[in-house]
Amino acid sequence: MAIGRGRLLQLQWQCLLARPPPLGCFGSAFASPGAAAGRAGFRMRPGAMLPAGPAALSRRARQDKVCRRPSTGCSASLDSLPSEVLLKILSYLDAAALLCAGCVNRRFYHLANDNFIWIRIYSTAFSPRRSHWRVDPAEKTDLSVNLLSAGDKEAGYWKKEYLTKQIASVKAALARVLKPLHPHTGLPVKTKEALRVSGLGWVIILRAADGREYTMEHADLSVNDSSVTVVWYGKDWPPLATLSTLDLCGATPVFMGQSRTPSRIRPRWHSLITKYQLSQLTESSAVGGDRLMRVFCLPPGLVVGLWKGTLMLHECWGVNASGSTHCASRVPCGPAVTVTSYQAVMREEELAFVMANLHLHCLVERSMLGSPAVPYELPPHTPVSDDSPERGLHGYRLHVDMHSGGASCLCGSFHNLSASKGYLENEYMKLTVISFKNNTEHLPLIGKVGLSWKTNSFDGCIKSCSIMDLTLLEEYGKPFWCFSSPVCVRCCPGPSDGPSFLGEAYCVDYSDSEGRLHMELVWVEETEEYFIVSLALYLRLAKVNQWFGTQY
């Protein structure tokens, strides 16, 4: 190592000697190699070229800085080293560092794809487990043959093989964790453990009209009974007027067992879940607001919070030559007729937070198995023959949650739901969960209904809004209809076909391509709580016929 350092210093010393002294400086700091060596404290043997000492090199660096003349001589950088030396250096890196090195430039990308480096990483990671101390000669032979044939493969072959097998091992480990299912919801029980094992996270990619992209890491994450709530907030949001789309993607580390702290440096792959059009942030998509925030819903399940446009007064003073005033807030103001005046300036609505509500049904598959441009598609469903189509729908189970900010106001399971052929309404089949006429089925909402939000500096709650998670299982126990989305409690006329209740009537409605939900509530002033007096699901006939192969 000492000889190597001396050789590098000697080469640098020769390059410095070859450069002429800069003009306009106070003279060269070097008289001769021997003098420099003597001042540096080196003993010089006859005919030997010794490197300069630290003092001489420091004076030379200060002299170049004073003269402000860029270095045109030899440059000591990794990119100037021969490929053989770089390959030797890269061979000491692990797989994660090697992938990062391949992102430096085109040359490093090709060098980091070297088959001889990757075949050793592959053999170390996926070598067969041995139950004895002695190595099988056949295994030695296979490794030797692979090393000899590594040069015959195309560049990057063993890198692709290693990554493919690494991703397959991650999926196999997750499949084992997600195998146990909850008896009421039919969803995986160990979702938190699966997130911990895989390191799965979620990012949003904001795309501007000019092609720029902004990737935001999530700031908060909570796991509920039937969904995952992911929140993004911060101070570095791009202007909303420049943005066109928002991509929600799952981000999975390539290597398990690394640090769980989210980092862009770690090798990860993205899986597109949903692409949202920000042009749909209109009045029709607004779900509520408070004194600071307006909240919008973009299906499926995305909540976007915008700061309210505020009317601000700016003090202006003085008049310039063009007749416009000067403002301390640097907001352009119009002409002023007095020395001091006030002008109102309207600030446009900007992004405050983004909240994604992701139902647990096939969430891991959708977050890992897609590509950055194409979302994962569930395998086509094979129709299950209905043994008694004349009975209609029967044996259905429902699990519904209403929650926000970690607090749940409704968590209930309903069994043996059914609907006969007589409950067909406008291409929908009705499943009655809670009936007006049966008072024993009426349920209260525990606590206050509200949608909690938070940013770096403020927090609040949007009244009469909440997150609803619905999981409907068909008679064979498979998820038939699932969603996680914000809903609003709105005033509505009282029930006409049921008993009269004391209190104001409210309703909750939700609809998508597979069905719709209608819930009716009554506000009881004495106890200050909502009571659910009716709950009905309307399943689209096209989905029912496609699922069971029927002709309703």
C-alpha positions in Angstrom: 0.0 0.0 0.0 2.9 2.4 0.8 4.5 1.7 -2.6 1.1 2.4 -4.3 0.7 5.7 -2.6 4.2 6.7 -3.4 3.6 5.9 -7.1 0.5 8.0 -7.2 2.3 11.0 -5.6 5.2 10.6 -8.0 2.9 10.7 -11.0 1.2 13.8 -9.6 4.6 15.4 -8.9 5.7 14.8 -12.5 2.5 16.4 -13.8 3.0 19.5 -11.7 6.6 19.9 -12.9 5.4 19.7 -16.5 3.1 22.7 -16.0 4.6 26.2 -16.6 4.2 28.6 -13.6 1.0 30.7 -13.9 1.5 34.3 -15.1 0.9 37.1 -12.6 1.8 35.0 -9.6 4.5 35.6 -7.0 6.7 32.9 -8.4 7.0 29.2 -8.6 6.9 27.2 -5.4 9.3 24.7 -6.8 13.0 25.0 -7.6 13.9 21.5 -8.4 12.9 18.0 -7.5 15.8 17.7 -5.1 15.1 21.0 -3.4 11.5 20.1 -3.0 12.4 16.8 -1.6 14.9 18.4 0.8 12.4 20.9 2.1 9.9 18.2 2.6 12.4 16.1 4.7 13.0 13.3 2.2 16.4 11.7 1.6 17.2 11.5 -2.1 19.3 8.8 -3.6 21.2 9.6 -6.9 19.1 9.5 -10.0 15.8 9.0 -8.1 12.7 11.1 -8.6 10.8 11.5 -5.3 7.4 12.9 -4.8 6.8 16.3 -3.3 6.0 16.6 0.4 2.7 17.8 1.8 3.9 21.3 2.4 4.9 21.8 -1.3 1.6 20.4 -2.5 -0.3 22.6 -0.2 1.6 25.7 -1.4 0.9 24.7 -5.0 -2.8 24.3 -4.3 -2.9 27.7 -2.6 -1.0 29.3 -5.5 -3.5 27.8 -8.1 -6.4 29.1 -6.0 -4.9 32.6 -5.9 -4.2 32.6 -9.6 -7.6 31.1 -10.3 -6.3 29.0 -13.1 -8.0 25.7 -13.7 -5.9 22.5 -13.7 -5.1 21.3 -17.2 -2.7 18.5 -16.3 -3.3 15.0 -15.1 -6.6 14.4 -13.3 -6.9 11.8 -10.6 -10.4 10.3 -11.0 -11.9 6.9 -11.1 -13.1 7.4 -14.7 -9.5 7.8 -15.9 -8.5 4.4 -14.6 -8.2 1.4 -16.9 -11.2 -0.9 -17.2 -9.2 -3.8 -15.6 -8.5 -1.7 -12.5 -12.2 -0.6 -12.2 -13.4 -4.2 -12.6 -11.1 -5.2 -9.8 -12.5 -2.4 -7.6 -16.1 -3.3 -8.5 -15.6 -6.9 -7.6 -15.3 -6.0 -3.9 -18.8 -4.4 -3.9 -22.0 -6.1 -2.9 -25.0 -6.4 -5.1 -26.7 -3.2 -3.8 -23.6 -1.1 -4.2 -23.0 -2.6 -7.6 -26.4 -1.5 -8.8 -25.8 2.0 -7.6 -22.4 2.2 -9.3 -24.1 1.2 -12.6 -26.1 4.5 -12.4 -23.0 6.7 -12.6 -22.6 6.8 -16.4 -22.6 4.6 -19.4 -19.1 3.2 -18.9 -19.8 2.3 -15.3 -23.1 0.7 -16.3 -21.4 -1.7 -18.7 -18.6 -2.4 -16.3 -21.1 -3.1 -13.5 -22.9 -5.7 -15.8 -19.7 -7.9 -15.9 -20.8 -11.5 -15.8 -17.8 -12.7 -13.8 -18.7 -10.4 -11.0 -22.3 -11.3 -10.9 -21.9 -15.0 -11.2 -19.8 -15.0 -8.0 -22.6 -12.9 -6.3 -25.2 -15.3 -7.6 -23.3 -18.4 -6.5 -22.7 -17.0 -3.0 -26.3 -16.0 -2.5 -28.0 -19.0 -3.9 -25.5 -21.8 -3.3 -27.2 -25.1 -2.2 -27.5 -25.6 1.6 -25.1 -28.3 2.9 -25.7 -30.4 5.9 -22.1 -31.7 6.0 -18.7 -30.0 6.2 -17.2 -31.5 3.1 -18.0 -29.8 -0.2 -19.5 -32.1 -2.8 -17.1 -32.3 -5.8 -20.0 -32.0 -8.2 -20.8 -28.6 -6.8 -17.2 -27.5 -7.3 -17.5 -28.7 -10.9 -20.7 -26.9 -11.6 -19.3 -23.6 -10.2 -16.1 -24.0 -12.3 -18.2 -24.7 -15.5 -20.3 -21.6 -14.8 -17.2 -19.5 -14.3 -15.8 -20.7 -17.6 -19.0 -20.1 -19.5 -19.7 -16.7 -18.0 -17.8 -15.0 -20.8 -20.0 -16.7 -23.4 -23.2 -15.1 -22.1 -24.4 -11.7 -23.1 -23.5 -8.8 -20.9 -25.7 -8.6 -17.8 -27.0 -12.2 -18.1 -26.0 -13.2 -14.6 -27.2 -9.9 -13.2 -30.7 -10.5 -14.6 -30.6 -14.1 -13.2 -29.6 -12.9 -9.8 -32.3 -10.1 -9.7 -35.0 -12.5 -11.0 -34.2 -15.1 -8.3 -33.9 -12.4 -5.6 -37.4 -11.0 -6.5 -38.8 -14.5 -6.6 -37.5 -15.1 -3.1 -39.1 -11.9 -1.8 -42.5 -13.0 -3.3 -42.2 -16.5 -1.8 -41.4 -15.1 1.6 -44.4 -12.7 1.4 -46.7 -15.5 0.2 -45.9 -17.5 3.4 -46.6 -14.5 5.6 -49.9 -13.6 3.8 -51.3 -17.1 3.8 -53.4 -16.9 7.0 -56.7 -15.2 6.4 -59.1 -13.4 8.8 -62.3 -15.4 9.3 -64.6 -12.3 9.1 -62.9 -10.2 6.4 -61.2 -12.9 4.3 -58.1 -10.7 4.2 -54.5 -11.4 5.3 -54.0 -11.3 9.1 -50.3 -10.5 9.1 -50.2 -7.4 6.9 -48.0 -5.5 9.3 -45.5 -8.3 9.3 -45.5 -8.5 5.5 -44.8 -4.8 5.2 -41.9 -5.2 7.7 -40.4 -8.2 5.9 -40.6 -6.8 2.4 -39.9 -3.1 3.2 -42.8 -2.2 1.0 -43.6 1.5 0.8 -45.5 3.9 -1.4 -44.5 7.0 -3.3 -46.4 9.5 -5.4 -44.9 10.9 -8.7 -46.2 14.3 -9.6 -45.8 15.0 -13.3 -45.7 18.6 -14.7 -47.0 19.6 -18.2 -43.4 20.3 -19.3 -42.3 16.7 -18.5 -40.6 17.3 -15.1 -41.3 14.7 -12.3 -41.4 15.1 -8.6 -41.1 12.0 -6.4 -42.5 12.3 -2.9 -41.8 9.8 -0.1 -44.7 9.1 2.3 -44.6 11.0 5.6 -47.0 8.8 7.6 -48.5 5.3 7.3 -51.1 3.4 9.4 -52.5 -0.1 9.0 -56.2 -0.5 9.7 -58.3 -3.7 9.9 -59.1 -3.7 6.2 -56.9 -1.0 4.6 -53.7 1.0 4.7 -53.7 4.8 4.9 -50.6 6.5 3.5 -50.2 10.3 3.8 -47.8 12.7 2.1 -47.2 16.3 3.3 -44.3 18.7 3.4 -43.1 22.2 2.4 -41.6 21.4 -1.0 -44.8 20.9 -3.1 -44.5 22.1 -6.7 -47.1 24.7 -7.9 -50.4 23.0 -8.5 -51.0 25.0 -11.7 -48.0 23.3 -13.3 -49.0 19.7 -12.5 -51.1 17.4 -14.8 -51.0 13.9 -13.3 -50.3 12.0 -10.1 -49.0 8.4 -10.1 -49.4 6.3 -7.0 -46.8 3.6 -7.0 -45.6 0.8 -4.7 -41.9 1.0 -3.9 -40.2 -2.4 -3.0 -36.6 -2.8 -2.1 -34.8 -5.4 -4.3 -32.9 -6.8 -1.3 -34.6 -8.0 1.9 -32.9 -7.5 5.3 -31.6 -4.1 4.6 -32.4 -1.0 6.7 -36.1 -0.2 6.8 -35.5 3.5 6.6 -36.9 4.8 3.2 -34.1 6.0 1.0 -33.9 6.8 -2.7 -30.3 5.4 -2.7 -31.5 1.8 -2.0 -32.3 -0.2 -5.1 -36.1 -0.4 -5.4 -38.6 -1.2 -8.1 -41.8 0.8 -8.7 -45.2 -0.7 -9.4 -47.9 1.7 -10.7 -51.2 1.3 -8.8 -53.3 4.1 -10.2 -52.8 7.2 -12.3 -54.9 10.3 -11.3 -55.7 13.3 -13.4 -55.3 16.5 -11.3 -57.6 18.3 -13.7 -60.5 16.5 -12.0 -59.9 18.6 -8.8 -63.2 20.5 -9.4 -66.2 21.5 -7.3 -67.9 18.3 -8.1 -65.1 16.3 -6.4 -65.0 18.4 -3.2 -66.1 16.4 -0.1 -65.7 19.1 2.6 -63.5 21.7 4.2 -62.7 23.8 7.2 -61.3 27.3 7.8 -57.8 26.3 6.4 -58.4 23.4 4.0 -60.5 22.2 1.1 -60.6 18.5 0.6 -61.2 16.7 -2.7 -61.7 13.0 -3.6 -60.3 11.4 -6.7 -61.5 7.8 -7.1 -60.4 5.3 -6.2 -59.6 6.4 -2.6 -57.4 9.4 -3.1 -57.9 12.4 -0.8 -56.2 15.7 -1.9 -56.1 18.7 0.5 -55.6 22.2 -0.8 -54.9 25.3 1.2 -57.8 27.7 0.9 -57.2 30.8 -1.3 -56.7 33.6 1.1 -57.2 37.4 0.7 -54.1 39.1 2.1 -53.5 42.8 2.7 -50.1 44.1 1.7 -48.8 47.5 2.8 -47.4 49.5 -0.1 -45.5 52.7 -0.1 -43.7 55.1 -2.4 -44.3 55.5 -6.2 -41.7 54.6 -8.7 -41.1 56.2 -12.2 -43.6 53.9 -13.9 -46.3 54.8 -11.4 -46.4 51.5 -9.5 -45.9 51.1 -5.8 -43.2 49.2 -3.9 -44.4 46.4 -1.6 -42.6 44.8 1.3 -44.1 41.4 0.5 -42.7 41.5 -3.1 -46.2 41.1 -4.5 -46.8 43.2 -7.6 -49.1 46.1 -6.8 -51.0 48.5 -9.0 -50.5 52.3 -9.3 -51.0 54.2 -6.0 -52.4 57.7 -5.6 -51.1 58.1 -2.0 -47.8 57.6 -0.4 -49.0 54.7 1.7 -51.8 52.3 0.6 -53.1 48.8 1.1 -53.8 46.3 -1.7 -55.6 43.0 -1.5 -53.9 40.0 -3.2 -55.5 36.6 -3.6 -53.3 33.6 -3.1 -54.2 30.6 -5.2 -55.0 27.2 -3.7 -51.9 25.0 -3.4 -51.2 21.4 -2.3 -51.2 20.8 1.5 -51.4 17.0 1.7 -52.3 13.8 -0.2 -53.9 10.8 1.4 -54.2 7.4 -0.3 -56.6 4.8 1.2 -55.6 1.3 -0.1 -57.8 -1.7 0.6 -55.9 -4.8 1.7 -57.4 -7.0 -1.0 -54.5 -7.9 -3.4 -52.7 -4.8 -2.1 -49.3 -6.5 -2.0 -49.7 -7.9 -5.6 -50.8 -4.5 -6.9 -47.9 -2.8 -5.1 -45.2 -5.2 -6.3 -46.1 -7.0 -9.5 -46.8 -4.1 -11.8 -44.4 -2.0 -13.8 -43.6 1.8 -13.5 -45.9 2.4 -16.5 -48.5 -0.4 -16.4 -50.5 -1.4 -13.3 -50.9 -5.0 -12.2 -54.0 -6.7 -13.5 -55.7 -9.4 -11.4 -55.8 -12.8 -13.1 -59.2 -13.4 -14.9 -61.8 -14.9 -12.6 -63.1 -18.3 -13.5 -66.9 -18.4 -13.1 -68.2 -20.4 -10.2 -71.3 -22.4 -11.0 -74.3 -21.4 -8.9 -75.9 -24.6 -7.7 -79.2 -22.8 -7.0 -79.7 -19.8 -9.2 -83.4 -19.6 -8.5 -82.5 -18.6 -4.9 -80.6 -15.6 -6.0 -77.7 -14.4 -3.8 -77.3 -16.1 -0.4 -74.6 -16.7 2.2 -72.9 -13.4 1.8 -70.8 -11.8 4.5 -70.1 -8.1 5.0 -67.4 -6.3 7.0 -67.6 -2.5 7.1 -65.3 0.1 8.9 -65.6 3.8 9.3 -62.5 5.4 10.7 -60.1 8.4 10.5 -56.9 9.3 12.3 -56.6 6.0 14.0 -60.1 6.2 15.6 -62.9 4.0 14.5 -66.6 5.0 14.7 -68.0 1.8 13.1 -66.6 -1.7 12.9 -69.2 -4.3 12.2 -69.6 -7.7 10.5 -72.9 -9.1 9.0 -73.5 -12.6 8.0 -76.0 -14.7 6.0 -77.0 -11.8 3.7 -79.2 -12.8 0.8 -81.2 -11.3 -2.1 -83.8 -13.1 -4.3 -84.6 -12.4 -7.9 -87.3 -10.1 -6.8 -84.8 -7.6 -5.5 -83.6 -6.5 -9.0 -83.6 -2.7 -9.4 -82.3 -1.0 -12.6 -79.6 -3.6 -13.3 -78.7 -3.8 -9.6 -79.4 -6.6 -7.1 -80.2 -5.3 -3.6 -78.7 -6.8 -0.5 -80.4 -5.4 2.7 -78.0 -5.3 5.6 -79.9 -3.1 8.1 -83.7 -2.6 7.7 -85.9 0.3 8.8 -88.5 -1.9 10.2 -86.2 -3.9 12.5 -85.2 -1.7 15.4 -82.9 -4.4 16.8 -80.6 -4.0 13.8 -80.0 -0.2 14.2 -76.4 0.7 15.2 -74.8 3.8 16.7 -71.7 5.5 15.4 -69.3 5.7 18.3 -67.6 9.1 18.8 -67.5 12.0 16.4 -67.5 11.6 12.6 -64.6 13.5 11.0 -61.7 13.3 8.6 -58.4 14.1 10.3 -55.6 15.8 8.4 -52.1 16.9 9.3 -49.2 18.9 7.8 -45.9 20.1 9.1 -47.4 23.1 10.8 -51.1 22.5 11.1 -53.7 19.8 11.8 -57.5 19.7 11.7 -60.6 17.7 11.2 -63.2 17.9 8.4 -66.6 17.4 10.0 -69.1 15.0 8.5 -66.5 13.1 6.5 -64.8 9.7 7.2 -63.0 6.9 5.6 -65.1 3.8 4.8 -63.7 0.3 4.2 -66.0 -2.3 2.8 -65.3 -6.0 2.2 -68.1 -8.2 0.8 -67.5 -11.9 0.7 -69.6 -14.2 -1.5 -71.0 -17.5 -0.5 -67.6 -19.3 -1.1 -65.7 -16.9 1.1 -63.9 -15.0 -1.7 -63.8 -11.1 -1.8 -66.6 -10.0 -4.2 -66.6 -6.2 -3.7 -64.0 -4.2 -1.8 -63.2 -0.5 -1.5 -61.6 2.0 0.8 -62.7 5.6 0.1 -63.8 8.8 1.9 -67.5 9.3 2.3 -69.7 12.2 3.4 -72.6 12.4 5.8 -75.1 14.7 4.1 -78.6 15.9 5.1 -81.4 14.1 3.3 -85.2 13.7 3.7 -86.4 11.2 6.3 -87.3 7.6 5.5 -90.8 7.4 4.0 -91.3 3.6 4.3 -90.2 3.1 7.9 -91.0 4.3 11.3 -90.7 8.0 12.3 -87.6 9.0 14.2 -87.0 12.0 16.4 -84.0 13.9 14.9 -82.6 15.0 11.6 -82.1 12.5 8.8 -78.7 12.1 7.1 -77.4 9.7 4.4 -74.1 8.3 3.1 -73.7 7.3 -0.6 -70.9 5.6 -2.5 -70.8 4.1 -6.0 -68.2 2.7 -8.4 -68.2 0.4 -11.4 -69.1 -2.7 -9.3 -71.9 -1.5 -7.1 -73.2 1.3 -4.8 -74.0 1.7 -1.1 -76.7 3.7 0.6 -76.8 4.3 4.3 -79.4 6.3 6.2 -78.8 7.8 9.7 -80.6 9.8 12.3 -79.0 12.3 14.6 -80.2 11.9 18.2 -79.8 15.2 19.9 -80.0 13.8 23.5 -77.0 11.5 23.1 -75.3 13.5 20.4 -74.6 10.6 18.1 -75.7 9.1 14.8 -77.8 5.9 14.5 -77.7 3.8 11.4 -81.3 3.0 10.6 -80.8 1.6 7.1 -78.0 0.1 5.1 -78.3 -1.5 1.6 -75.8 -2.7 -1.0 -76.7 -2.6 -4.7 -74.5 -5.1 -6.7 -74.3 -4.6 -10.4 -75.9 -7.5 -12.3 -73.1 -7.6 -14.9 -70.6 -8.3 -12.1 -72.9 -11.0 -10.6 -73.4 -12.7 -14.0 -69.7 -12.6 -14.8 -68.8 -14.0 -11.4 -71.2 -16.9 -11.4 -72.0 -17.4 -15.1 -75.7 -16.7 -14.5 -78.2 -14.8 -16.7 -79.9 -12.6 -14.2 
